[in-house]
């Protein structure tokens, strides 16, 4: 079943819940890709594997704080979007159960 396909026997409001949940799942996947990219950028700039020069008194850099803060935003958006899609799937499942009992 594709996202836009109508299924006979399932009410239109339940189908709309399922379509919305699938769209939110795709949005969560896109947010996850963005978050992983930003986390990779932060980790690459962190460079914990580079030992300091023995004559340097400068401690190891901790990575750009701005990239770290930026990476947190899509991470939270990923989690929130994914949880919301799961809630919509659960609501559609409950509606289907109620529809099956009443029909």
C-alpha positions in Angstrom: 0.0 0.0 0.0 1.4 3.4 -1.0 1.0 6.6 1.0 -1.7 8.0 -1.3 -3.6 4.7 -2.1 -7.1 4.4 -0.9 -8.0 1.0 0.8 -11.6 -0.2 0.7 -13.1 -0.9 4.0 -11.0 1.6 6.0 -12.7 4.9 6.9 -11.3 8.0 5.2 -10.4 9.6 8.6 -8.2 6.6 9.5 -6.6 6.7 6.1 -5.8 10.4 6.7 -4.2 9.5 10.1 -2.1 6.8 8.4 -1.0 9.2 5.6 -0.1 11.9 8.1 1.9 9.4 10.2 3.8 8.2 7.2 4.6 11.8 6.2 5.9 12.4 9.7 8.0 9.3 9.6 9.7 10.6 6.4 10.2 14.0 8.1 11.8 12.3 11.1 14.1 10.4 8.8 15.2 13.7 7.1 15.7 15.4 10.5 17.8 12.4 11.5 20.0 12.7 8.5 20.5 16.4 9.2 21.3 15.7 12.9 23.8 12.9 12.0 25.5 15.3 9.6 25.9 18.0 12.2 27.0 15.5 14.9 29.6 14.2 12.4 30.8 17.8 11.7 31.1 18.5 15.4 33.0 15.2 16.0 35.3 15.9 13.1 36.2 19.3 14.4 36.7 17.9 17.9 39.7 15.8 16.8 40.3 13.9 20.1 42.8 11.6 18.4 45.3 14.3 17.7 47.9 14.4 20.5 49.1 17.9 21.5 52.6 18.9 20.7 54.9 18.5 23.8 55.9 22.2 23.8 52.3 23.5 23.5 50.6 24.7 26.7 47.3 24.9 24.9 44.8 22.2 25.9 43.0 20.1 23.3 40.2 22.0 21.5 36.7 21.0 22.6 35.1 21.6 19.2 33.0 24.5 18.2 30.2 25.0 20.7 28.0 26.6 18.0 28.0 23.3 16.0 27.2 21.4 19.1 24.3 23.7 19.9 23.2 23.4 16.3 23.3 19.6 16.4 21.0 19.5 19.3 18.1 21.2 17.5 17.6 18.6 14.7 18.2 15.8 17.3 15.3 17.0 19.4 13.2 17.6 16.2 13.9 14.0 15.1 12.8 12.6 18.5 9.6 14.8 18.6 8.6 14.1 15.1 9.2 10.4 15.4 7.2 10.2 18.7 4.3 12.2 17.1 4.2 9.8 14.1 4.0 6.9 16.5 1.1 8.6 18.3 -0.7 9.0 15.0 -0.1 5.3 14.1 -1.5 4.3 17.5 -4.6 6.6 17.0 -5.2 5.0 13.6 -4.9 1.6 15.1 -7.4 2.4 17.9 -9.8 3.9 15.4 -9.5 0.8 13.2 -10.3 -1.4 16.2 -13.3 0.8 17.1 -14.4 0.7 13.5 -14.1 -3.1 13.4 -16.2 -3.6 16.5 -19.0 -1.2 15.4 -19.2 -2.5 11.8 
